[in-house]
Amino acid sequence: MADFVLSKLADQDLEDIAAYTVLNFGINEALEYKASIAQSAKTAAHFPSIGKPYTTQKGHVFQRYNIGRHALFYQPTEAGIFIVRILHQMMDLDRHLDE
């Protein structure tokens, strides 16, 4: 069974996204968006090639899978995927991925 694992940074990203969404759009929207991200992570775990390759300026390579205004950045594993970050598409992606 394919599964996903969140890095500590990705877990924090998810919590930050939820908190922002609650403040700006309400609890119901936050719960729906968080569920959408979780469902997208499960889809990517089952079909790791669904993401498009993304290479940072420093040469780090990830798969990128867009969800709403955010993107999952992950690496395939034997058991599914390892999600490195969940970032808003307007962020400086390389700066956050090359940390």
Contact map, one row per residue, 1 for C-alpha under 8 A:
111000000000000000000000000000000000000000000000000000000000000000000000000000110000000000000000000
111100000000000000000000000000000000000001001100000000000000000000000000000000111000000000000000000
111110000000000000000000000000000000000001001100000000000000000000000000000000111000000000000000000
011111000000000000000000000000000000000011001000000000000000000000000000000000111110000000000000000
001111100000000000000000000000000000000000000000000000000000000000000000000000001110000000000000000
000111111110000000000000000000000000000000000000000000000000000000000000000000000111100000000000000
000011111110000000000000000000000000000000000000000000000000000000000000000000000111100000000000000
000001111111000000000000000000000000000000000000000000000000000000000000000000000000000000000000000
000001111111100000000000000000000000000000000000000000000000000000000000000000000001100000000000000
000001111111110000000000000000000000000000000000000000000000000000000000000000000011110000000000000
000001111111111000000000000000000000000000000000000000000000000000000000000000000000100000000000000
000000011111111100000000000000000000000000000000000000000000000000000000000000000000000000000000000
000000001111111110000000000000000000000000000000000000000000000000000000000000000000111000000000000
000000000111111111000000000000000100000000000000000000000000000000000000000000000000010000000000000
000000000011111111100000000000000000000000000000000000000000000000000000000000000000000000000000000
000000000001111111110000000000000000000000000000000000000000000000000000000000000000000000000000000
000000000000111111111000000000000000000000000000000000000000000000000000000000000000000000000000000
000000000000011111111100000001101100000000000000000000000000000000000000000000000000000000000000000
000000000000001111111110000001000000000000000000000000000000000000000000000000000000000000000000000
000000000000000111111111000000000000000000000000000000000000000000000000000000000000000000000000000
000000000000000011111111111011000000000000000000000000000000000000000000000000000000000000000000000
000000000000000001111111111111000000000000000000000000000000000000000000000000000000000000000000000
000000000000000000111111110000000000000000000000000000000000000000000000000000000000000000000000000
000000000000000000011111110000000000000000000000000000000000000000000000000000000000000000000000000
000000000000000000001111111011000000000000000000000000000000000000000000000000000000000000000000000
000000000000000000001111111111000000000000000000000000000000000000000000000000000000000000000000000
000000000000000000001100111111100000000000000000000000000000000000000000000000000000000000000000000
000000000000000000000100011111110000000000000000000000000000000000000000000000000000000000000000000
000000000000000000001100111111111000000000000000000000000000000000000000000000000000000000000000000
000000000000000001101100111111111100000000000000000000000000000000000000000000000000000000000000000
000000000000000001000000001111111110000000000000000000000000000000000000000000000000000000000000000
000000000000000000000000000111111111000000000000000000000000000000000000000000000000000000000000000
000000000000000001000000000011111111100000000000000000000000000000000000000000000000000000000000000
000000000000010001000000000001111111110000000000000000000000000000000000000000000000000000000000000
000000000000000000000000000000111111111000000000000000000000000000000000000000000000000000000000000
000000000000000000000000000000011111111100000000000000000000000000100000000000000000000000000000000
000000000000000000000000000000001111111110000000000000000000000000100000000000000000000000000000000
000000000000000000000000000000000111111111000000000000000000000000000000000000000000000000000000000
000000000000000000000000000000000011111111100000000000000000000000000000000000000000000000000000000
000000000000000000000000000000000001111111110000000000000000000000100000000000000000000000000000000
000100000000000000000000000000000000111111111000000000000000000000000001000000000000000000000000000
011100000000000000000000000000000000011111111100000000000000000000000000000000000000000000000000000
000000000000000000000000000000000000001111111111000000000000000000000000000000000000000000000000000
000000000000000000000000000000000000000111111111111000000000000010000000000000011000000000000000000
011100000000000000000000000000000000000011111111000000000000000000000000000100011000000000000000000
011000000000000000000000000000000000000001111111000000000000000000000000000000010000000000000000000
000000000000000000000000000000000000000000111111110000000000000000000000000000000000000000000000000
000000000000000000000000000000000000000000111111111000000000001000000000000100011000000000000000000
000000000000000000000000000000000000000000010011111100000000001000000000000000000000000000000000000
000000000000000000000000000000000000000000010011111100000000000010000000000000000000000000000000000
000000000000000000000000000000000000000000010001111110000000001111000000000000000000000000000000000
000000000000000000000000000000000000000000000000111111000000001110000000000000000000000000000000000
000000000000000000000000000000000000000000000000001111100000111100000000000000000000000000000000000
000000000000000000000000000000000000000000000000000111110000111100000000000000000000000000000000000
000000000000000000000000000000000000000000000000000011111111110000000000000000000000000000000000000
000000000000000000000000000000000000000000000000000001111111100000000000000000000000000000000100110
000000000000000000000000000000000000000000000000000000111111000000000000000000000000000000000100000
000000000000000000000000000000000000000000000000000000111111000000000000000000000000000000000000010
000000000000000000000000000000000000000000000000000000111111100000000000000000000000000000000000000
000000000000000000000000000000000000000000000000000000111111110000000000000000000000000000000000110
000000000000000000000000000000000000000000000000000011110011111000000000000000000000000000000000000
000000000000000000000000000000000000000000000000000011100001111100000000111000000000000000000000000
000000000000000000000000000000000000000000000001101111000000111110000001111000000000000000000000000
000000000000000000000000000000000000000000000000001111000000011111000011110000000000000000000000000
000000000000000000000000000000000000000000010000011100000000001111100011100000000000000000000000000
000000000000000000000000000000000000000000000000001000000000000111111111000000000000000000000000000
000000000000000000000000000000000001100100000000000000000000000011111111000000000000000000000000000
000000000000000000000000000000000000000000000000000000000000000001111110000000000000000000000000000
000000000000000000000000000000000000000000000000000000000000000001111110000000000000000110000000000
000000000000000000000000000000000000000000000000000000000000000001111111000000000000011110000000000
000000000000000000000000000000000000000000000000000000000000000111111111100000000000011110000000000
000000000000000000000000000000000000000010000000000000000000001111100111110000000011111000000000000
000000000000000000000000000000000000000000000000000000000000011110000011111000000011111000000000000
000000000000000000000000000000000000000000000000000000000000011100000001111100001111100000000000000
000000000000000000000000000000000000000000000000000000000000011000000000111110001111000000000000000
000000000000000000000000000000000000000000001001000000000000000000000000011111011100000000000000000
000000000000000000000000000000000000000000000000000000000000000000000000001111111100000000000000000
000000000000000000000000000000000000000000000000000000000000000000000000000111111000000000000000000
111100000000000000000000000000000000000000000000000000000000000000000000000011111000000000000000000
111100000000000000000000000000000000000000011101000000000000000000000000000111111100000000000000000
011110000000000000000000000000000000000000011001000000000000000000000000011111111110000000000000000
000111100000000000000000000000000000000000000000000000000000000000000000011110011111000000000000000
000111100100000000000000000000000000000000000000000000000000000000000001111000001111110000000000000
000001101100000000000000000000000000000000000000000000000000000000000001111000000111110000000000100
000001101110100000000000000000000000000000000000000000000000000000000001110000000011111000000000100
000000000100110000000000000000000000000000000000000000000000000000000111100000000011111100000000000
000000000000100000000000000000000000000000000000000000000000000000000111100000000000111110101000000
000000000000000000000000000000000000000000000000000000000000000000001110000000000000011111100000000
000000000000000000000000000000000000000000000000000000000000000000001110000000000000001111101000000
000000000000000000000000000000000000000000000000000000000000000000000000000000000000000111111000000
000000000000000000000000000000000000000000000000000000000000000000000000000000000000001111111000000
000000000000000000000000000000000000000000000000000000000000000000000000000000000000000001111111000
000000000000000000000000000000000000000000000000000000000000000000000000000000000000001011111111100
000000000000000000000000000000000000000000000000000000011000000000000000000000000000000000011111110
000000000000000000000000000000000000000000000000000000000000000000000000000000000000000000011111111
000000000000000000000000000000000000000000000000000000000000000000000000000000000000000000011111111
000000000000000000000000000000000000000000000000000000010001000000000000000000000001100000001111111
000000000000000000000000000000000000000000000000000000010101000000000000000000000000000000000111111
000000000000000000000000000000000000000000000000000000000000000000000000000000000000000000000011111
